Amino acid sequence: MVVLFFSALFIGGCATPVRENQSVDSKLHQQRLSAISQWQVKGRLAFKSTEEKVSAYMRWRQKNKEFDLTLTTFIGTTIMTMQNQPGFAQLEADEQIYTDIDASSLILQVTGWNIPVDKLALWIKGQYTRSDNVVFDDNGLLSSLTAKCRACAPWTLQYSRYKQVGDVWLPHDIVLTNSGDPNNQIKIKISAWQLT
């Protein structure tokens, strides 16, 4: 397991949603999300398990089915970087490079963190699949979803603090809880979206 030196501050609390009194067509909104294939987010990611609590600044760049993920400390020191494309993932931490065919398996093997990074490109936008159980808020935006993943317990996601970016509403607070282990929780607080 890689020894990572960074702040163990866990992001807590609930933010008040920043939202105009405007409803959306849920189906049309999902179609617009599907059309967004290149984007970038900046923010914070906090991971909690029975063994540890860790927090880092996050930068995620998505281009079609490829992504780059960078986690840094509050003083800017790089904790890890990950590049992923279909069938190949590479993670660099502590000046060592690791590879695998699956991004989520790789981050678990190297850091011990159970983070479904292979699904985050979809979930982080507030998108869901037909097999997910979903709940919408009064404005037609995704409020929660329960998603199944192969060979693991389902993840439950809670969405809040939507803001309009261009012509689409995007979540800025996401909480992921592993239904098989409620102590395994991830909080993502997005400070900036960039759509390209």
JOURCOR-V948080 format. One record per run of one state. SS is the DSSP state (H for helix, E for strand, C for the rest). FROM is the first residue (numbers start at 1). LEN is the number of residues. If there is no record, write none. Layout:
ss=[SS	SS]
from=[FROM	FROM]
len=[LEN	LEN]
//
This chain:
ss=[C	H	C	E	C	E	C	E	C	E	C	E	C	E	C	H	C	H	C	E	C	E	C	E	C	E	C	E	C	E	C	E	C]
from=[1	26	36	38	49	53	64	66	73	78	86	88	94	96	101	103	112	117	124	133	137	142	148	155	161	163	166	168	171	173	179	181	196]
len=[25	10	2	11	4	11	2	7	5	8	2	6	2	5	2	9	5	7	9	4	5	6	7	6	2	3	2	3	2	6	2	15	1]
//
